[in-house]
Amino acid sequence: VREYLAWLPLAQVRGIVFGSVARRACSIGSDTDLLVISDDLPAGVRDRIDLLGDHRDGLGEIDPVGWTEAEWQRRHDAGDPFAAILAREGIAVP
């Protein structure tokens, strides 16, 4: 995950691993769900998808979702259910 975050063309970025990997319930073939947080992300959803892509290497697949810091804070403060799961179960990756 750290290599993937460093590979992204973003000046400042942090991540939160979530899903089966964060819950330590993954199995062979599980992907790594990752929230990428950066104010350098493009504004458009399609552009974010293109930038983040799907990353596969010898260790498996990273399935990224991208939010800006403001989007993360807004969703977290509003009690968004997905943000609540991220805050409760996620593993922060600086």
DADANOR-V674098 format. One record per residue. N is the residue number from 0. NEAR is the number of other C-alpha atoms within 8 Angstrom. D_LAST is the distance of its C-alpha to the last C-alpha in whole Angstrom. Layout:
N/NEAR/D_LAST
N/NEAR/D_LAST
//
This chain:
0/6/10
1/6/8
2/6/11
3/8/12
4/11/9
5/7/10
6/6/14
7/8/14
8/5/16
9/8/13
10/5/13
11/7/10
12/12/8
13/11/5
14/12/6
15/12/8
16/14/11
17/15/14
18/10/18
19/11/20
20/13/17
21/11/15
22/9/19
23/6/19
24/7/22
25/8/22
26/5/25
27/4/26
28/5/25
29/10/22
30/9/20
31/13/16
32/13/16
33/12/12
34/12/12
35/13/10
36/12/10
37/13/11
38/10/14
39/9/15
40/10/16
41/7/20
42/6/22
43/6/24
44/7/23
45/6/25
46/9/23
47/12/20
48/9/21
49/7/22
50/7/19
51/10/17
52/8/20
53/8/20
54/8/18
55/8/21
56/6/21
57/4/22
58/5/20
59/10/20
60/11/19
61/12/16
62/11/17
63/11/15
64/10/16
65/11/15
66/13/15
67/11/15
68/9/13
69/8/17
70/8/18
71/11/15
72/8/17
73/8/20
74/10/20
75/11/18
76/7/21
77/6/24
78/8/23
79/9/22
80/6/23
81/6/20
82/11/18
83/10/19
84/9/18
85/10/15
86/8/15
87/6/17
88/10/16
89/12/13
90/8/10
91/8/6
92/9/4
93/5/0
//
